[in-house]
Each structure stands twice: as structure tokens, then as C-alpha cells.
């Protein structure tokens, strides 16, 4: 399933990370963001983005999707990863991404995010 559309707000990205018990890979491409999140029975098991792998890659993808205006999602059912690199739950990763987005906004000068 390939969809070209505006990226969802951060809660929508959260829904992207927790499909209903599916196994497969979610590819996310937008501007400078090129990432993949792999699910095993609905749990995030592996992620890659830029030079990041695992938990850090998931947080990076979520943060960047929050700021992007459009992009392409592609879900490849049945795709698996040979190694589990994501150790925290999707909820923990979303909370970490939200915390970082809040910190970015607090540190930004008046008029917007850096």
C-alpha cells in the first residue's frame, strides 16, 4: 500500500507505529527523511533512518514526520528484520519524541522552530 499525502500530526504518526498486530515494514520518505520501521505482530522491532538504528531511529522518524508537510508512506506486509534493534515500546518512543519536540519548541526563538 503506497500513499502520497500530507504527513499526519504527531498523534497520527503514533497510529502509524502501532498497526493492528501486523507484520511488515513501513517506509517513510519525505524531503530529507528516509526511514523504515519494521513491525512484528504489531510491535516495533527494527528501525533505520539516516545513520540511526533502533529506538533513536524511531524517535527521529516521529519527530521529522511531525514537521514535514507531505511525503510518501509505503507498507510492505510480511517484511521482517533479521535483528531486533528497537527495545522500547511504541508508547515510550512516542513520549520521548513528544518530549524532544517540546524541548525544540521551548528552545526556538520567537516566531517558530529552528
C-alpha positions in Angstrom: 0.0 0.0 0.0 1.6 3.3 -1.1 0.1 6.6 -0.1 1.3 10.1 -1.0 -0.4 12.6 1.3 0.3 15.2 3.9 2.1 13.7 6.9 -0.2 13.4 9.9 0.3 15.3 13.1 2.3 13.5 15.8 -0.7 11.5 17.1 -1.2 10.2 13.6 2.4 9.2 13.4 1.7 7.2 16.6 -1.0 5.4 14.9 1.4 4.6 12.1 3.7 3.0 14.6 1.2 0.5 16.0 -0.7 -1.2 13.2 -3.2 -3.8 14.4 -1.0 -6.8 15.1 0.5 -6.7 11.6 4.0 -7.9 10.5 5.6 -5.8 7.8 7.7 -2.7 7.1 6.5 0.9 7.0 8.7 3.0 4.7 8.6 6.8 5.2 10.0 9.2 2.7 9.7 13.0 3.0 12.1 15.7 1.9 15.3 14.7 3.7 13.7 11.9 5.8 14.1 8.4 4.5 13.3 5.8 7.1 11.9 2.4 7.7 10.0 0.9 10.8 9.6 -2.9 10.9 6.7 -4.4 12.9 6.5 -8.0 14.2 2.9 -8.9 15.2 2.1 -5.3 15.8 5.2 -4.5 17.8 8.0 -2.2 16.6 11.1 -4.5 16.2 13.5 -2.6 14.0 14.0 0.9 12.6 16.5 2.8 10.4 16.7 6.5 9.5 19.8 8.4 8.3 22.7 6.9 10.3 20.4 5.9 13.2 19.2 2.4 14.1 16.7 1.2 16.7 15.0 3.4 19.3 16.8 6.5 18.1 15.7 5.9 14.6 12.0 5.6 15.6 12.2 8.9 17.6 13.9 10.6 14.6 11.2 9.5 12.2 8.4 10.6 14.5 10.0 14.0 15.1 10.6 14.6 11.4 7.2 13.5 10.4 5.8 16.0 12.8 7.5 18.8 11.0 7.0 17.6 7.4 4.2 18.9 5.2 4.0 15.9 2.8 5.6 12.7 1.9 5.2 9.0 0.9 4.3 6.1 3.2 4.6 2.5 1.9 3.7 -0.5 3.9 5.1 -3.9 2.8 3.1 -6.7 4.5 5.1 -9.7 5.7 8.5 -7.9 5.6 10.7 -8.8 8.6 14.0 -7.7 10.1 16.8 -10.2 10.9 17.7 -8.3 14.1 15.6 -6.7 16.8 17.0 -3.2 17.3 14.0 -1.5 18.9 13.9 -2.3 22.6 11.3 0.2 24.0 7.6 0.1 23.4 5.9 2.4 20.8 4.3 4.3 23.7 7.7 5.0 25.3 9.1 6.1 21.9 6.2 8.4 21.2 6.6 10.0 24.7 10.3 10.5 24.0 9.6 12.1 20.6 7.0 14.4 22.2 9.4 15.4 24.9 12.1 16.3 22.3 9.6 18.2 20.2 8.6 20.2 23.3 12.2 20.9 24.1 12.8 22.1 20.5 9.8 24.4 20.7 11.0 25.9 24.0 14.5 26.4 22.7 13.3 28.0 19.5 13.4 31.8 19.1 10.2 33.8 18.9 8.4 33.1 15.6 8.9 29.4 15.2 11.0 26.3 15.4 14.7 26.5 14.5 
